[in-house]
Amino acid sequence: MAGADLKLLGTDYQIWKKKQRREAGQYYLLCLVGIFCFFAIWQIAVTAGLANERLLPSPLQVFETIIEKFYQKEPDGNTMLVNICASLQVALSGFLLAVVIGIPLGLVMGWFRLAEAFFRPIFELVRPVPPIAWIPLVVVWFGIGLQAKALIIFFSAFVPCVINSYTGIQLTNRTYINVARTFGASETEIFRKVGIPSSLPMVFAGVRVALGNSWSTLVAAEMLAATAGLGYMIQQGRTLARPDLVIAGMVVIGAIGAVLSGILSYIEKRLIKGQKNESN
Amino acid sequence: MEKKKNSVMNIVCIILPVIAVLCIAIGWIAFSTANPRLMPGPVEVFQRFIRTFTNPVARVILPGHIWASLRRVLIGLIFAWIIGIGLGVLVGWNKKVRAVLGSVLELLRPIPPIAWIPLVIMWFGIGEFSKVFIVFIGTIFGLIVNTSAGIKLVDKINIDVGKIFGGNQRQILTEIVVPTALPSIFAGIRTSVSSGWTTVVAAEMLGAKAGLGSLVTKGWQGNDMALVLVAVISIAAIGALLSVLLSKLEKVVCPWNQI
């Protein structure tokens, strides 16, 4: 690699560029080969009888199950779309609640000493409880409705939102604050116009973690107590000994999680870019 | 004047945390006396805690349950560390491996660890092995991603220096690349411990004979909320303890990570 770079002199630019393109092409080809091999080995292992078909269905069968679930209610009583909507509703309501409460709390905690002194101990007491461990208490308090599940998701998403906005705003450059103060900005103005914008990248990192957490906690919440949703579908697949249904649920959950995090990075790019333009 | 204001501020900042904790305690007591069936009070929880020693749940006292959970996490984590960091180094270092293996890992990574639990239970039952395997599978992807990201971040100039001084591939890897990537590897280890702990609790809640997660389920099914709270508090305490231990360890293993 280094040798190739050293040889690079003016006229060789196009050759170098071609080489780069070829290498990129090779890379993507290898990616495809890897994924293809993964599915091929899986399929061959099942059809050749190396893996028990009752425990590990072939990828084609899983694919068929996914398609089938879109118009068939059996065996868990809901079509795929109903399940997806139920899960999204639960996850997003808990997640949005955590964002709306957690980020302002974290920002205030990181900026004002009095707020930190009061809220920090409470937060530190609640923080180490894994969200899943809240499930029995929340179910006893609220039953198994949307409210209960959203609250469990809220706990899982709340912690990263608070921690990141707290750290993010504490890392604000002292110079910026002093400049604002010199120019006669009031304390609330400094908080609003200097502290919050400078903490945004960290806040977004927290929101991203929160989204991942809420989507994975959702599965646990639904597996333990629900009547619809992807986690419920997986759980039904397990009790009915339908591994194809279980894997289909896992695939759909993984795919939606990836899509959600993609949407979030798009929003992040737009928002943080806007921030830059504003400061210019 | 300014000095006086500061000292008042300091005193307030010492008192406020105490008030906050008192608020929680009073809120808990008030809620539990108003709804004794929904939430046991602190005294009741403490009595239940004592009773886990005199009257063991499932013939195991509380430390036994704690040890059952910890052992599962530890065994799963050790395997995940060895294999995950090894694979992460490979994926980060070699471009071809990254293309072939990295793409498959990217495909499997978005599946949440908890979603693996039903499948693993179907495959291996609810025995010890399946718990360890769930911890393993729930933590390995994060480890691989963190390690390979750290390896990719190594400054190319450092590698070139190693080459100029006649280091072979293995020397460059073990003496330049891995030490540079160590903070990022350690970040992966920290995340793996906390997510492993959460995952094992979830796995035990879905079916186990011993362990803190099984205590939660037992209390829940037996309508024994005090036992649930004892288990939840123990889970939280041990999770907090693990994270403190790890940040101490981080200072020893990679001191250059501190600013």
Chai-1 contact restraints between the chains, C-beta under 6 A:
chainA,res_idxA,chainB,res_idxB,connection_type,confidence,min_distance_angstrom,max_distance_angstrom,comment,restraint_id
A,A2,B,D160,contact,1.0,0.0,6.0,A-B,restraint_1
A,Y27,B,A99,contact,1.0,0.0,6.0,A-B,restraint_2
A,L30,B,A99,contact,1.0,0.0,6.0,A-B,restraint_3
A,L30,B,V100,contact,1.0,0.0,6.0,A-B,restraint_4
A,C31,B,A99,contact,1.0,0.0,6.0,A-B,restraint_5
A,C31,B,S103,contact,1.0,0.0,6.0,A-B,restraint_6
A,G34,B,V100,contact,1.0,0.0,6.0,A-B,restraint_7
A,G34,B,S103,contact,1.0,0.0,6.0,A-B,restraint_8
A,G34,B,V104,contact,1.0,0.0,6.0,A-B,restraint_9
A,I35,B,S103,contact,1.0,0.0,6.0,A-B,restraint_10
A,F38,B,V104,contact,1.0,0.0,6.0,A-B,restraint_11
A,L55,B,W123,contact,1.0,0.0,6.0,A-B,restraint_12
A,A117,B,C13,contact,1.0,0.0,6.0,A-B,restraint_13
A,A117,B,L16,contact,1.0,0.0,6.0,A-B,restraint_14
A,A117,B,P17,contact,1.0,0.0,6.0,A-B,restraint_15
A,F118,B,L16,contact,1.0,0.0,6.0,A-B,restraint_16
A,F118,B,A20,contact,1.0,0.0,6.0,A-B,restraint_17
A,P121,B,P17,contact,1.0,0.0,6.0,A-B,restraint_18
A,P121,B,A20,contact,1.0,0.0,6.0,A-B,restraint_19
A,P121,B,V21,contact,1.0,0.0,6.0,A-B,restraint_20
A,I122,B,A20,contact,1.0,0.0,6.0,A-B,restraint_21
A,I122,B,I24,contact,1.0,0.0,6.0,A-B,restraint_22
A,P128,B,A236,contact,1.0,0.0,6.0,A-B,restraint_23
A,P128,B,G239,contact,1.0,0.0,6.0,A-B,restraint_24
A,P128,B,A240,contact,1.0,0.0,6.0,A-B,restraint_25
A,V129,B,A236,contact,1.0,0.0,6.0,A-B,restraint_26
A,P130,B,T198,contact,1.0,0.0,6.0,A-B,restraint_27
A,P130,B,V201,contact,1.0,0.0,6.0,A-B,restraint_28
A,I132,B,V201,contact,1.0,0.0,6.0,A-B,restraint_29
A,I132,B,A202,contact,1.0,0.0,6.0,A-B,restraint_30
A,A133,B,V232,contact,1.0,0.0,6.0,A-B,restraint_31
A,A133,B,I235,contact,1.0,0.0,6.0,A-B,restraint_32
A,P136,B,V216,contact,1.0,0.0,6.0,A-B,restraint_33
A,P136,B,W220,contact,1.0,0.0,6.0,A-B,restraint_34
A,P136,B,V228,contact,1.0,0.0,6.0,A-B,restraint_35
A,V140,B,L38,contact,1.0,0.0,6.0,A-B,restraint_36
A,W141,B,L38,contact,1.0,0.0,6.0,A-B,restraint_37
A,S216,B,P112,contact,1.0,0.0,6.0,A-B,restraint_38
A,S216,B,I114,contact,1.0,0.0,6.0,A-B,restraint_39
A,V219,B,P112,contact,1.0,0.0,6.0,A-B,restraint_40
A,V219,B,I114,contact,1.0,0.0,6.0,A-B,restraint_41
A,V219,B,A115,contact,1.0,0.0,6.0,A-B,restraint_42
A,A220,B,I114,contact,1.0,0.0,6.0,A-B,restraint_43
A,A220,B,A202,contact,1.0,0.0,6.0,A-B,restraint_44
A,I234,B,P118,contact,1.0,0.0,6.0,A-B,restraint_45
A,R238,B,P118,contact,1.0,0.0,6.0,A-B,restraint_46
A,R238,B,M122,contact,1.0,0.0,6.0,A-B,restraint_47
A,P243,B,M122,contact,1.0,0.0,6.0,A-B,restraint_48
A,V246,B,P118,contact,1.0,0.0,6.0,A-B,restraint_49
A,V246,B,L119,contact,1.0,0.0,6.0,A-B,restraint_50
A,M250,B,I111,contact,1.0,0.0,6.0,A-B,restraint_51
A,M250,B,A115,contact,1.0,0.0,6.0,A-B,restraint_52
A,I253,B,A115,contact,1.0,0.0,6.0,A-B,restraint_53
A,G254,B,P110,contact,1.0,0.0,6.0,A-B,restraint_54
A,G254,B,I111,contact,1.0,0.0,6.0,A-B,restraint_55
A,G257,B,P110,contact,1.0,0.0,6.0,A-B,restraint_56
A,A258,B,P110,contact,1.0,0.0,6.0,A-B,restraint_57
